[in-house]
Amino acid sequence: MEARFALTDYVEAAMARAHYDKLEDGTFGGRIPGCLGVVAFGDTLRTCEAELRSTLEDWILLGLKLGHELPVIAGIDLNSKPVSEKAGAK
């Protein structure tokens, strides 16, 4: 059985939605629709993508810490509250 990690899956699904533009000066800009304020820039497309991923990760962590409503992406809802189970429960 393969382990699934909601946060990793969420980041991958969000990055799959990313849009990139080549700017007039030859650099790149990227954004993720639905993730307000998640934008990044880079000298190359690869650099822009790495910056966008880092910005997204920070945006998610800050949103979770501050209790912001995050968009549901690819059916992954990070807004649900965790449920704890007693140790040894079946």
PDB file of N, CA, C and O in Angstrom:
ATOM      1  N   MET A   1       0.837  -1.175   0.000  1.00  0.00           N
ATOM      2  CA  MET A   1       0.000   0.000   0.000  1.00  0.00           C
ATOM      3  C   MET A   1       0.885   1.241   0.000  1.00  0.00           C
ATOM      4  O   MET A   1       1.771   1.382   0.843  1.00  0.00           O
ATOM      5  N   GLU A   2       0.644   2.118  -0.928  1.00  0.00           N
ATOM      6  CA  GLU A   2       1.447   3.328  -1.060  1.00  0.00           C
ATOM      7  C   GLU A   2       0.991   4.386  -0.066  1.00  0.00           C
ATOM      8  O   GLU A   2      -0.207   4.640   0.061  1.00  0.00           O
ATOM      9  N   ALA A   3       1.937   5.007   0.643  1.00  0.00           N
ATOM     10  CA  ALA A   3       1.606   6.081   1.581  1.00  0.00           C
ATOM     11  C   ALA A   3       1.264   7.340   0.799  1.00  0.00           C
ATOM     12  O   ALA A   3       1.914   7.649  -0.200  1.00  0.00           O
ATOM     13  N   ARG A   4       0.255   8.061   1.243  1.00  0.00           N
ATOM     14  CA  ARG A   4      -0.155   9.311   0.609  1.00  0.00           C
ATOM     15  C   ARG A   4       0.057  10.433   1.614  1.00  0.00           C
ATOM     16  O   ARG A   4      -0.211  10.264   2.803  1.00  0.00           O
ATOM     17  N   PHE A   5       0.531  11.559   1.148  1.00  0.00           N
ATOM     18  CA  PHE A   5       0.774  12.704   1.987  1.00  0.00           C
ATOM     19  C   PHE A   5      -0.020  13.879   1.435  1.00  0.00           C
ATOM     20  O   PHE A   5       0.278  14.383   0.352  1.00  0.00           O
ATOM     21  N   ALA A   6      -1.029  14.313   2.179  1.00  0.00           N
ATOM     22  CA  ALA A   6      -1.961  15.335   1.697  1.00  0.00           C
ATOM     23  C   ALA A   6      -1.237  16.616   1.294  1.00  0.00           C
ATOM     24  O   ALA A   6      -1.542  17.190   0.249  1.00  0.00           O
ATOM     25  N   LEU A   7      -0.297  17.065   2.093  1.00  0.00           N
ATOM     26  CA  LEU A   7       0.384  18.329   1.791  1.00  0.00           C
ATOM     27  C   LEU A   7       1.204  18.219   0.508  1.00  0.00           C
ATOM     28  O   LEU A   7       1.187  19.130  -0.321  1.00  0.00           O
ATOM     29  N   THR A   8       1.914  17.120   0.343  1.00  0.00           N
ATOM     30  CA  THR A   8       2.703  16.913  -0.873  1.00  0.00           C
ATOM     31  C   THR A   8       1.799  16.835  -2.094  1.00  0.00           C
ATOM     32  O   THR A   8       2.079  17.446  -3.126  1.00  0.00           O
ATOM     33  N   ASP A   9       0.715  16.081  -1.970  1.00  0.00           N
ATOM     34  CA  ASP A   9      -0.237  15.961  -3.083  1.00  0.00           C
ATOM     35  C   ASP A   9      -0.858  17.310  -3.417  1.00  0.00           C
ATOM     36  O   ASP A   9      -1.068  17.626  -4.588  1.00  0.00           O
ATOM     37  N   TYR A  10      -1.152  18.103  -2.396  1.00  0.00           N
ATOM     38  CA  TYR A  10      -1.745  19.429  -2.594  1.00  0.00           C
ATOM     39  C   TYR A  10      -0.778  20.335  -3.372  1.00  0.00           C
ATOM     40  O   TYR A  10      -1.171  20.998  -4.333  1.00  0.00           O
ATOM     41  N   VAL A  11       0.473  20.352  -2.947  1.00  0.00           N
ATOM     42  CA  VAL A  11       1.481  21.184  -3.623  1.00  0.00           C
ATOM     43  C   VAL A  11       1.635  20.737  -5.078  1.00  0.00           C
ATOM     44  O   VAL A  11       1.679  21.574  -5.979  1.00  0.00           O
ATOM     45  N   GLU A  12       1.717  19.444  -5.312  1.00  0.00           N
ATOM     46  CA  GLU A  12       1.878  18.943  -6.683  1.00  0.00           C
ATOM     47  C   GLU A  12       0.674  19.313  -7.551  1.00  0.00           C
ATOM     48  O   GLU A  12       0.837  19.723  -8.700  1.00  0.00           O
ATOM     49  N   ALA A  13      -0.532  19.169  -7.003  1.00  0.00           N
ATOM     50  CA  ALA A  13      -1.740  19.507  -7.762  1.00  0.00           C
ATOM     51  C   ALA A  13      -1.804  21.006  -8.050  1.00  0.00           C
ATOM     52  O   ALA A  13      -2.202  21.412  -9.142  1.00  0.00           O
ATOM     53  N   ALA A  14      -1.418  21.820  -7.088  1.00  0.00           N
ATOM     54  CA  ALA A  14      -1.417  23.268  -7.292  1.00  0.00           C
ATOM     55  C   ALA A  14      -0.380  23.655  -8.342  1.00  0.00           C
ATOM     56  O   ALA A  14      -0.651  24.499  -9.196  1.00  0.00           O
ATOM     57  N   MET A  15       0.804  23.046  -8.285  1.00  0.00           N
ATOM     58  CA  MET A  15       1.845  23.363  -9.255  1.00  0.00           C
ATOM     59  C   MET A  15       1.434  22.945 -10.663  1.00  0.00           C
ATOM     60  O   MET A  15       1.851  23.566 -11.641  1.00  0.00           O
ATOM     61  N   ALA A  16       0.623  21.900 -10.774  1.00  0.00           N
ATOM     62  CA  ALA A  16       0.141  21.466 -12.082  1.00  0.00           C
ATOM     63  C   ALA A  16      -0.781  22.508 -12.707  1.00  0.00           C
ATOM     64  O   ALA A  16      -0.965  22.526 -13.924  1.00  0.00           O
ATOM     65  N   ARG A  17      -1.361  23.372 -11.880  1.00  0.00           N
ATOM     66  CA  ARG A  17      -2.243  24.454 -12.361  1.00  0.00           C
ATOM     67  C   ARG A  17      -1.475  25.729 -12.724  1.00  0.00           C
ATOM     68  O   ARG A  17      -2.057  26.661 -13.280  1.00  0.00           O
ATOM     69  N   ALA A  18      -0.199  25.777 -12.420  1.00  0.00           N
ATOM     70  CA  ALA A  18       0.586  27.000 -12.581  1.00  0.00           C
ATOM     71  C   ALA A  18       0.588  27.496 -14.020  1.00  0.00           C
ATOM     72  O   ALA A  18       0.585  26.717 -14.973  1.00  0.00           O
ATOM     73  N   HIS A  19       0.594  28.808 -14.143  1.00  0.00           N
ATOM     74  CA  HIS A  19       0.706  29.475 -15.447  1.00  0.00           C
ATOM     75  C   HIS A  19       1.981  30.316 -15.437  1.00  0.00           C
ATOM     76  O   HIS A  19       2.282  31.003 -14.461  1.00  0.00           O
ATOM     77  N   TYR A  20       2.716  30.248 -16.536  1.00  0.00           N
ATOM     78  CA  TYR A  20       3.961  30.996 -16.650  1.00  0.00           C
ATOM     79  C   TYR A  20       3.906  31.887 -17.881  1.00  0.00           C
ATOM     80  O   TYR A  20       3.315  31.531 -18.900  1.00  0.00           O
ATOM     81  N   ASP A  21       4.529  33.046 -17.765  1.00  0.00           N
ATOM     82  CA  ASP A  21       4.629  33.980 -18.884  1.00  0.00           C
ATOM     83  C   ASP A  21       6.073  34.407 -19.036  1.00  0.00           C
ATOM     84  O   ASP A  21       6.783  34.630 -18.055  1.00  0.00           O
ATOM     85  N   LYS A  22       6.497  34.518 -20.297  1.00  0.00           N
ATOM     86  CA  LYS A  22       7.807  35.109 -20.560  1.00  0.00           C
ATOM     87  C   LYS A  22       7.588  36.614 -20.650  1.00  0.00           C
ATOM     88  O   LYS A  22       6.770  37.082 -21.442  1.00  0.00           O
ATOM     89  N   LEU A  23       8.311  37.357 -19.847  1.00  0.00           N
ATOM     90  CA  LEU A  23       8.144  38.803 -19.773  1.00  0.00           C
ATOM     91  C   LEU A  23       9.004  39.504 -20.819  1.00  0.00           C
ATOM     92  O   LEU A  23       9.897  38.903 -21.416  1.00  0.00           O
ATOM     93  N   GLU A  24       8.718  40.776 -21.028  1.00  0.00           N
ATOM     94  CA  GLU A  24       9.404  41.554 -22.066  1.00  0.00           C
ATOM     95  C   GLU A  24      10.914  41.576 -21.901  1.00  0.00           C
ATOM     96  O   GLU A  24      11.647  41.641 -22.889  1.00  0.00           O
ATOM     97  N   ASP A  25      11.387  41.522 -20.656  1.00  0.00           N
ATOM     98  CA  ASP A  25      12.828  41.575 -20.420  1.00  0.00           C
ATOM     99  C   ASP A  25      13.498  40.197 -20.503  1.00  0.00           C
ATOM    100  O   ASP A  25      14.690  40.059 -20.227  1.00  0.00           O
ATOM    101  N   GLY A  26      12.709  39.176 -20.888  1.00  0.00           N
ATOM    102  CA  GLY A  26      13.264  37.834 -21.042  1.00  0.00           C
ATOM    103  C   GLY A  26      13.176  36.980 -19.794  1.00  0.00           C
ATOM    104  O   GLY A  26      13.506  35.795 -19.842  1.00  0.00           O
ATOM    105  N   THR A  27      12.740  37.547 -18.675  1.00  0.00           N
ATOM    106  CA  THR A  27      12.558  36.772 -17.453  1.00  0.00           C
ATOM    107  C   THR A  27      11.174  36.120 -17.473  1.00  0.00           C
ATOM    108  O   THR A  27      10.401  36.317 -18.410  1.00  0.00           O
ATOM    109  N   PHE A  28      10.872  35.348 -16.437  1.00  0.00           N
ATOM    110  CA  PHE A  28       9.602  34.636 -16.371  1.00  0.00           C
ATOM    111  C   PHE A  28       8.829  35.009 -15.112  1.00  0.00           C
ATOM    112  O   PHE A  28       9.410  35.289 -14.063  1.00  0.00           O
ATOM    113  N   GLY A  29       7.523  35.006 -15.240  1.00  0.00           N
ATOM    114  CA  GLY A  29       6.631  35.208 -14.111  1.00  0.00           C
ATOM    115  C   GLY A  29       5.687  34.029 -14.043  1.00  0.00           C
ATOM    116  O   GLY A  29       5.275  33.498 -15.074  1.00  0.00           O
ATOM    117  N   GLY A  30       5.342  33.616 -12.834  1.00  0.00           N
ATOM    118  CA  GLY A  30       4.441  32.493 -12.661  1.00  0.00           C
ATOM    119  C   GLY A  30       3.400  32.793 -11.598  1.00  0.00           C
ATOM    120  O   GLY A  30       3.639  33.581 -10.683  1.00  0.00           O
ATOM    121  N   ARG A  31       2.237  32.152 -11.728  1.00  0.00           N
ATOM    122  CA  ARG A  31       1.165  32.314 -10.745  1.00  0.00           C
ATOM    123  C   ARG A  31       0.359  31.028 -10.704  1.00  0.00           C
ATOM    124  O   ARG A  31       0.419  30.204 -11.616  1.00  0.00           O
ATOM    125  N   ILE A  32      -0.393  30.877  -9.627  1.00  0.00           N
ATOM    126  CA  ILE A  32      -1.270  29.721  -9.489  1.00  0.00           C
ATOM    127  C   ILE A  32      -2.689  30.240  -9.324  1.00  0.00           C
ATOM    128  O   ILE A  32      -3.012  30.821  -8.287  1.00  0.00           O
ATOM    129  N   PRO A  33      -3.545  30.044 -10.323  1.00  0.00           N
ATOM    130  CA  PRO A  33      -4.927  30.496 -10.217  1.00  0.00           C
ATOM    131  C   PRO A  33      -5.612  29.874  -8.998  1.00  0.00           C
ATOM    132  O   PRO A  33      -5.459  28.685  -8.717  1.00  0.00           O
ATOM    133  N   GLY A  34      -6.352  30.690  -8.297  1.00  0.00           N
ATOM    134  CA  GLY A  34      -7.064  30.222  -7.110  1.00  0.00           C
ATOM    135  C   GLY A  34      -6.277  30.376  -5.834  1.00  0.00           C
ATOM    136  O   GLY A  34      -6.841  30.275  -4.744  1.00  0.00           O
ATOM    137  N   CYS A  35      -4.986  30.617  -5.944  1.00  0.00           N
ATOM    138  CA  CYS A  35      -4.133  30.819  -4.764  1.00  0.00           C
ATOM    139  C   CYS A  35      -3.710  32.284  -4.751  1.00  0.00           C
ATOM    140  O   CYS A  35      -2.643  32.649  -5.245  1.00  0.00           O
ATOM    141  N   LEU A  36      -4.563  33.096  -4.181  1.00  0.00           N
ATOM    142  CA  LEU A  36      -4.393  34.547  -4.198  1.00  0.00           C
ATOM    143  C   LEU A  36      -3.033  34.978  -3.644  1.00  0.00           C
ATOM    144  O   LEU A  36      -2.693  34.667  -2.503  1.00  0.00           O
ATOM    145  N   GLY A  37      -2.276  35.681  -4.447  1.00  0.00           N
ATOM    146  CA  GLY A  37      -0.985  36.207  -4.023  1.00  0.00           C
ATOM    147  C   GLY A  37       0.192  35.287  -4.256  1.00  0.00           C
ATOM    148  O   GLY A  37       1.328  35.660  -3.963  1.00  0.00           O
ATOM    149  N   VAL A  38      -0.048  34.097  -4.775  1.00  0.00           N
ATOM    150  CA  VAL A  38       1.057  33.163  -5.030  1.00  0.00           C
ATOM    151  C   VAL A  38       1.599  33.455  -6.423  1.00  0.00           C
ATOM    152  O   VAL A  38       1.094  32.951  -7.426  1.00  0.00           O
ATOM    153  N   VAL A  39       2.633  34.275  -6.458  1.00  0.00           N
ATOM    154  CA  VAL A  39       3.298  34.662  -7.702  1.00  0.00           C
ATOM    155  C   VAL A  39       4.808  34.601  -7.472  1.00  0.00           C
ATOM    156  O   VAL A  39       5.281  34.710  -6.341  1.00  0.00           O
ATOM    157  N   ALA A  40       5.545  34.427  -8.548  1.00  0.00           N
ATOM    158  CA  ALA A  40       7.003  34.389  -8.444  1.00  0.00           C
ATOM    159  C   ALA A  40       7.611  34.804  -9.770  1.00  0.00           C
ATOM    160  O   ALA A  40       6.952  34.785 -10.810  1.00  0.00           O
ATOM    161  N   PHE A  41       8.874  35.176  -9.714  1.00  0.00           N
ATOM    162  CA  PHE A  41       9.614  35.608 -10.893  1.00  0.00           C
ATOM    163  C   PHE A  41      10.983  34.962 -10.881  1.00  0.00           C
ATOM    164  O   PHE A  41      11.518  34.645  -9.819  1.00  0.00           O
ATOM    165  N   GLY A  42      11.551  34.767 -12.064  1.00  0.00           N
ATOM    166  CA  GLY A  42      12.884  34.195 -12.153  1.00  0.00           C
ATOM    167  C   GLY A  42      13.516  34.481 -13.494  1.00  0.00           C
ATOM    168  O   GLY A  42      12.825  34.762 -14.474  1.00  0.00           O
ATOM    169  N   ASP A  43      14.842  34.408 -13.532  1.00  0.00           N
ATOM    170  CA  ASP A  43      15.578  34.650 -14.767  1.00  0.00           C
ATOM    171  C   ASP A  43      15.338  33.559 -15.797  1.00  0.00           C
ATOM    172  O   ASP A  43      15.404  33.802 -17.002  1.00  0.00           O
ATOM    173  N   THR A  44      15.054  32.338 -15.308  1.00  0.00           N
ATOM    174  CA  THR A  44      14.757  31.217 -16.200  1.00  0.00           C
ATOM    175  C   THR A  44      13.426  30.604 -15.766  1.00  0.00           C
ATOM    176  O   THR A  44      12.951  30.850 -14.657  1.00  0.00           O
ATOM    177  N   LEU A  45      12.840  29.815 -16.638  1.00  0.00           N
ATOM    178  CA  LEU A  45      11.586  29.147 -16.307  1.00  0.00           C
ATOM    179  C   LEU A  45      11.779  28.221 -15.112  1.00  0.00           C
ATOM    180  O   LEU A  45      10.924  28.155 -14.229  1.00  0.00           O
ATOM    181  N   ARG A  46      12.886  27.514 -15.083  1.00  0.00           N
ATOM    182  CA  ARG A  46      13.178  26.591 -13.975  1.00  0.00           C
ATOM    183  C   ARG A  46      13.305  27.335 -12.650  1.00  0.00           C
ATOM    184  O   ARG A  46      12.790  26.879 -11.629  1.00  0.00           O
ATOM    185  N   THR A  47      13.986  28.472 -12.664  1.00  0.00           N
ATOM    186  CA  THR A  47      14.129  29.284 -11.452  1.00  0.00           C
ATOM    187  C   THR A  47      12.771  29.817 -11.008  1.00  0.00           C
ATOM    188  O   THR A  47      12.459  29.820  -9.817  1.00  0.00           O
ATOM    189  N   CYS A  48      11.975  30.261 -11.956  1.00  0.00           N
ATOM    190  CA  CYS A  48      10.639  30.767 -11.650  1.00  0.00           C
ATOM    191  C   CYS A  48       9.781  29.669 -11.017  1.00  0.00           C
ATOM    192  O   CYS A  48       9.072  29.914 -10.041  1.00  0.00           O
ATOM    193  N   GLU A  49       9.850  28.470 -11.575  1.00  0.00           N
ATOM    194  CA  GLU A  49       9.078  27.351 -11.035  1.00  0.00           C
ATOM    195  C   GLU A  49       9.507  27.024  -9.605  1.00  0.00           C
ATOM    196  O   GLU A  49       8.661  26.776  -8.746  1.00  0.00           O
ATOM    197  N   ALA A  50      10.804  27.022  -9.347  1.00  0.00           N
ATOM    198  CA  ALA A  50      11.309  26.740  -7.994  1.00  0.00           C
ATOM    199  C   ALA A  50      10.856  27.821  -7.017  1.00  0.00           C
ATOM    200  O   ALA A  50      10.455  27.520  -5.893  1.00  0.00           O
ATOM    201  N   GLU A  51      10.921  29.068  -7.446  1.00  0.00           N
ATOM    202  CA  GLU A  51      10.465  30.179  -6.596  1.00  0.00           C
ATOM    203  C   GLU A  51       8.969  30.086  -6.334  1.00  0.00           C
ATOM    204  O   GLU A  51       8.510  30.358  -5.224  1.00  0.00           O
ATOM    205  N   LEU A  52       8.207  29.702  -7.357  1.00  0.00           N
ATOM    206  CA  LEU A  52       6.759  29.586  -7.214  1.00  0.00           C
ATOM    207  C   LEU A  52       6.417  28.475  -6.216  1.00  0.00           C
ATOM    208  O   LEU A  52       5.534  28.648  -5.375  1.00  0.00           O
ATOM    209  N   ARG A  53       7.101  27.356  -6.305  1.00  0.00           N
ATOM    210  CA  ARG A  53       6.880  26.254  -5.360  1.00  0.00           C
ATOM    211  C   ARG A  53       7.186  26.700  -3.930  1.00  0.00           C
ATOM    212  O   ARG A  53       6.417  26.412  -3.013  1.00  0.00           O
ATOM    213  N   SER A  54       8.289  27.390  -3.739  1.00  0.00           N
ATOM    214  CA  SER A  54       8.666  27.872  -2.416  1.00  0.00           C
ATOM    215  C   SER A  54       7.629  28.861  -1.878  1.00  0.00           C
ATOM    216  O   SER A  54       7.250  28.802  -0.708  1.00  0.00           O
ATOM    217  N   THR A  55       7.179  29.763  -2.738  1.00  0.00           N
ATOM    218  CA  THR A  55       6.158  30.737  -2.342  1.00  0.00           C
ATOM    219  C   THR A  55       4.861  30.020  -1.967  1.00  0.00           C
ATOM    220  O   THR A  55       4.226  30.368  -0.971  1.00  0.00           O
ATOM    221  N   LEU A  56       4.469  29.030  -2.752  1.00  0.00           N
ATOM    222  CA  LEU A  56       3.265  28.255  -2.468  1.00  0.00           C
ATOM    223  C   LEU A  56       3.379  27.551  -1.119  1.00  0.00           C
ATOM    224  O   LEU A  56       2.444  27.592  -0.320  1.00  0.00           O
ATOM    225  N   GLU A  57       4.501  26.915  -0.863  1.00  0.00           N
ATOM    226  CA  GLU A  57       4.687  26.201   0.398  1.00  0.00           C
ATOM    227  C   GLU A  57       4.580  27.151   1.588  1.00  0.00           C
ATOM    228  O   GLU A  57       3.928  26.832   2.582  1.00  0.00           O
ATOM    229  N   ASP A  58       5.222  28.321   1.485  1.00  0.00           N
ATOM    230  CA  ASP A  58       5.138  29.318   2.559  1.00  0.00           C
ATOM    231  C   ASP A  58       3.706  29.812   2.731  1.00  0.00           C
ATOM    232  O   ASP A  58       3.239  29.984   3.857  1.00  0.00           O
ATOM    233  N   TRP A  59       3.004  30.043   1.614  1.00  0.00           N
ATOM    234  CA  TRP A  59       1.626  30.525   1.624  1.00  0.00           C
ATOM    235  C   TRP A  59       0.713  29.513   2.322  1.00  0.00           C
ATOM    236  O   TRP A  59      -0.155  29.897   3.106  1.00  0.00           O
ATOM    237  N   ILE A  60       0.905  28.237   2.042  1.00  0.00           N
ATOM    238  CA  ILE A  60       0.103  27.190   2.671  1.00  0.00           C
ATOM    239  C   ILE A  60       0.366  27.155   4.175  1.00  0.00           C
ATOM    240  O   ILE A  60      -0.574  27.164   4.970  1.00  0.00           O
ATOM    241  N   LEU A  61       1.631  27.116   4.565  1.00  0.00           N
ATOM    242  CA  LEU A  61       1.970  27.025   5.986  1.00  0.00           C
ATOM    243  C   LEU A  61       1.470  28.231   6.769  1.00  0.00           C
ATOM    244  O   LEU A  61       0.947  28.082   7.873  1.00  0.00           O
ATOM    245  N   LEU A  62       1.625  29.416   6.210  1.00  0.00           N
ATOM    246  CA  LEU A  62       1.129  30.616   6.873  1.00  0.00           C
ATOM    247  C   LEU A  62      -0.394  30.594   6.956  1.00  0.00           C
ATOM    248  O   LEU A  62      -0.967  30.940   7.989  1.00  0.00           O
ATOM    249  N   GLY A  63      -1.044  30.193   5.878  1.00  0.00           N
ATOM    250  CA  GLY A  63      -2.500  30.103   5.873  1.00  0.00           C
ATOM    251  C   GLY A  63      -3.009  29.134   6.924  1.00  0.00           C
ATOM    252  O   GLY A  63      -3.981  29.428   7.620  1.00  0.00           O
ATOM    253  N   LEU A  64      -2.366  27.985   7.048  1.00  0.00           N
ATOM    254  CA  LEU A  64      -2.770  27.015   8.060  1.00  0.00           C
ATOM    255  C   LEU A  64      -2.556  27.565   9.466  1.00  0.00           C
ATOM    256  O   LEU A  64      -3.407  27.401  10.340  1.00  0.00           O
ATOM    257  N   LYS A  65      -1.421  28.217   9.678  1.00  0.00           N
ATOM    258  CA  LYS A  65      -1.117  28.768  10.998  1.00  0.00           C
ATOM    259  C   LYS A  65      -2.115  29.857  11.392  1.00  0.00           C
ATOM    260  O   LYS A  65      -2.534  29.931  12.547  1.00  0.00           O
ATOM    261  N   LEU A  66      -2.493  30.700  10.430  1.00  0.00           N
ATOM    262  CA  LEU A  66      -3.402  31.815  10.715  1.00  0.00           C
ATOM    263  C   LEU A  66      -4.880  31.435  10.585  1.00  0.00           C
ATOM    264  O   LEU A  66      -5.760  32.258  10.835  1.00  0.00           O
ATOM    265  N   GLY A  67      -5.142  30.199  10.198  1.00  0.00           N
ATOM    266  CA  GLY A  67      -6.517  29.739  10.074  1.00  0.00           C
ATOM    267  C   GLY A  67      -7.248  30.261   8.857  1.00  0.00           C
ATOM    268  O   GLY A  67      -8.477  30.341   8.858  1.00  0.00           O
ATOM    269  N   HIS A  68      -6.506  30.622   7.810  1.00  0.00           N
ATOM    270  CA  HIS A  68      -7.127  31.090   6.579  1.00  0.00           C
ATOM    271  C   HIS A  68      -7.765  29.919   5.834  1.00  0.00           C
ATOM    272  O   HIS A  68      -7.284  28.788   5.907  1.00  0.00           O
ATOM    273  N   GLU A  69      -8.831  30.198   5.132  1.00  0.00           N
ATOM    274  CA  GLU A  69      -9.488  29.190   4.300  1.00  0.00           C
ATOM    275  C   GLU A  69      -8.635  29.002   3.037  1.00  0.00           C
ATOM    276  O   GLU A  69      -8.437  29.947   2.274  1.00  0.00           O
ATOM    277  N   LEU A  70      -8.142  27.805   2.823  1.00  0.00           N
ATOM    278  CA  LEU A  70      -7.344  27.503   1.639  1.00  0.00           C
ATOM    279  C   LEU A  70      -8.251  26.865   0.591  1.00  0.00           C
ATOM    280  O   LEU A  70      -9.198  26.160   0.940  1.00  0.00           O
ATOM    281  N   PRO A  71      -7.972  27.104  -0.683  1.00  0.00           N
ATOM    282  CA  PRO A  71      -8.812  26.503  -1.715  1.00  0.00           C
ATOM    283  C   PRO A  71      -8.653  24.984  -1.752  1.00  0.00           C
ATOM    284  O   PRO A  71      -7.573  24.452  -1.496  1.00  0.00           O
ATOM    285  N   VAL A  72      -9.740  24.305  -2.072  1.00  0.00           N
ATOM    286  CA  VAL A  72      -9.684  22.862  -2.273  1.00  0.00           C
ATOM    287  C   VAL A  72      -9.126  22.642  -3.678  1.00  0.00           C
ATOM    288  O   VAL A  72      -9.663  23.162  -4.656  1.00  0.00           O
ATOM    289  N   ILE A  73      -8.052  21.873  -3.768  1.00  0.00           N
ATOM    290  CA  ILE A  73      -7.398  21.625  -5.050  1.00  0.00           C
ATOM    291  C   ILE A  73      -7.346  20.123  -5.281  1.00  0.00           C
ATOM    292  O   ILE A  73      -6.876  19.371  -4.427  1.00  0.00           O
ATOM    293  N   ALA A  74      -7.825  19.695  -6.426  1.00  0.00           N
ATOM    294  CA  ALA A  74      -7.848  18.275  -6.808  1.00  0.00           C
ATOM    295  C   ALA A  74      -8.524  17.425  -5.731  1.00  0.00           C
ATOM    296  O   ALA A  74      -8.118  16.292  -5.472  1.00  0.00           O
ATOM    297  N   GLY A  75      -9.548  17.985  -5.116  1.00  0.00           N
ATOM    298  CA  GLY A  75     -10.277  17.262  -4.085  1.00  0.00           C
ATOM    299  C   GLY A  75      -9.583  17.207  -2.735  1.00  0.00           C
ATOM    300  O   GLY A  75     -10.078  16.552  -1.817  1.00  0.00           O
ATOM    301  N   ILE A  76      -8.453  17.878  -2.595  1.00  0.00           N
ATOM    302  CA  ILE A  76      -7.699  17.867  -1.336  1.00  0.00           C
ATOM    303  C   ILE A  76      -8.090  19.107  -0.543  1.00  0.00           C
ATOM    304  O   ILE A  76      -7.867  20.235  -0.984  1.00  0.00           O
ATOM    305  N   ASP A  77      -8.672  18.888   0.627  1.00  0.00           N
ATOM    306  CA  ASP A  77      -9.131  19.978   1.489  1.00  0.00           C
ATOM    307  C   ASP A  77      -8.249  20.023   2.731  1.00  0.00           C
ATOM    308  O   ASP A  77      -8.363  19.173   3.614  1.00  0.00           O
ATOM    309  N   LEU A  78      -7.374  21.015   2.792  1.00  0.00           N
ATOM    310  CA  LEU A  78      -6.476  21.160   3.942  1.00  0.00           C
ATOM    311  C   LEU A  78      -7.149  21.896   5.096  1.00  0.00           C
ATOM    312  O   LEU A  78      -6.534  22.092   6.144  1.00  0.00           O
ATOM    313  N   ASN A  79      -8.399  22.303   4.917  1.00  0.00           N
ATOM    314  CA  ASN A  79      -9.096  23.087   5.928  1.00  0.00           C
ATOM    315  C   ASN A  79      -9.731  22.238   7.018  1.00  0.00           C
ATOM    316  O   ASN A  79     -10.098  22.763   8.070  1.00  0.00           O
ATOM    317  N   SER A  80      -9.868  20.946   6.791  1.00  0.00           N
ATOM    318  CA  SER A  80     -10.519  20.108   7.792  1.00  0.00           C
ATOM    319  C   SER A  80      -9.637  20.018   9.033  1.00  0.00           C
ATOM    320  O   SER A  80      -8.408  20.009   8.957  1.00  0.00           O
ATOM    321  N   LYS A  81     -10.307  19.952  10.165  1.00  0.00           N
ATOM    322  CA  LYS A  81      -9.590  19.875  11.434  1.00  0.00           C
ATOM    323  C   LYS A  81      -9.127  18.441  11.665  1.00  0.00           C
ATOM    324  O   LYS A  81      -9.877  17.502  11.399  1.00  0.00           O
ATOM    325  N   PRO A  82      -7.897  18.258  12.160  1.00  0.00           N
ATOM    326  CA  PRO A  82      -7.395  16.908  12.407  1.00  0.00           C
ATOM    327  C   PRO A  82      -8.175  16.238  13.542  1.00  0.00           C
ATOM    328  O   PRO A  82      -8.623  16.897  14.480  1.00  0.00           O
ATOM    329  N   VAL A  83      -8.324  14.944  13.437  1.00  0.00           N
ATOM    330  CA  VAL A  83      -9.006  14.153  14.459  1.00  0.00           C
ATOM    331  C   VAL A  83      -7.955  13.269  15.115  1.00  0.00           C
ATOM    332  O   VAL A  83      -7.204  12.565  14.440  1.00  0.00           O
ATOM    333  N   SER A  84      -7.915  13.317  16.441  1.00  0.00           N
ATOM    334  CA  SER A  84      -6.925  12.479  17.132  1.00  0.00           C
ATOM    335  C   SER A  84      -7.584  11.177  17.583  1.00  0.00           C
ATOM    336  O   SER A  84      -8.769  11.140  17.914  1.00  0.00           O
ATOM    337  N   GLU A  85      -6.805  10.143  17.585  1.00  0.00           N
ATOM    338  CA  GLU A  85      -7.260   8.835  18.030  1.00  0.00           C
ATOM    339  C   GLU A  85      -6.411   8.412  19.218  1.00  0.00           C
ATOM    340  O   GLU A  85      -5.236   8.767  19.314  1.00  0.00           O
ATOM    341  N   LYS A  86      -7.003   7.668  20.101  1.00  0.00           N
ATOM    342  CA  LYS A  86      -6.267   7.175  21.253  1.00  0.00           C
ATOM    343  C   LYS A  86      -5.255   6.134  20.774  1.00  0.00           C
ATOM    344  O   LYS A  86      -5.522   5.370  19.846  1.00  0.00           O
ATOM    345  N   ALA A  87      -4.116   6.119  21.409  1.00  0.00           N
ATOM    346  CA  ALA A  87      -3.085   5.129  21.069  1.00  0.00           C
ATOM    347  C   ALA A  87      -3.612   3.734  21.329  1.00  0.00           C
ATOM    348  O   ALA A  87      -4.210   3.469  22.372  1.00  0.00           O
ATOM    349  N   GLY A  88      -3.389   2.849  20.382  1.00  0.00           N
ATOM    350  CA  GLY A  88      -3.810   1.476  20.512  1.00  0.00           C
ATOM    351  C   GLY A  88      -5.266   1.243  20.138  1.00  0.00           C
ATOM    352  O   GLY A  88      -5.771   0.126  20.251  1.00  0.00           O
ATOM    353  N   ALA A  89      -5.952   2.317  19.683  1.00  0.00           N
ATOM    354  CA  ALA A  89      -7.359   2.173  19.288  1.00  0.00           C
ATOM    355  C   ALA A  89      -7.442   1.362  18.012  1.00  0.00           C
ATOM    356  O   ALA A  89      -6.562   1.446  17.155  1.00  0.00           O
ATOM    357  N   LYS A  90      -8.499   0.577  17.886  1.00  0.00           N
ATOM    358  CA  LYS A  90      -8.669  -0.260  16.700  1.00  0.00           C
ATOM    359  C   LYS A  90      -9.822   0.206  15.883  1.00  0.00           C
ATOM    360  O   LYS A  90     -10.118  -0.381  14.842  1.00  0.00           O
TER     361      LYS A  90
END
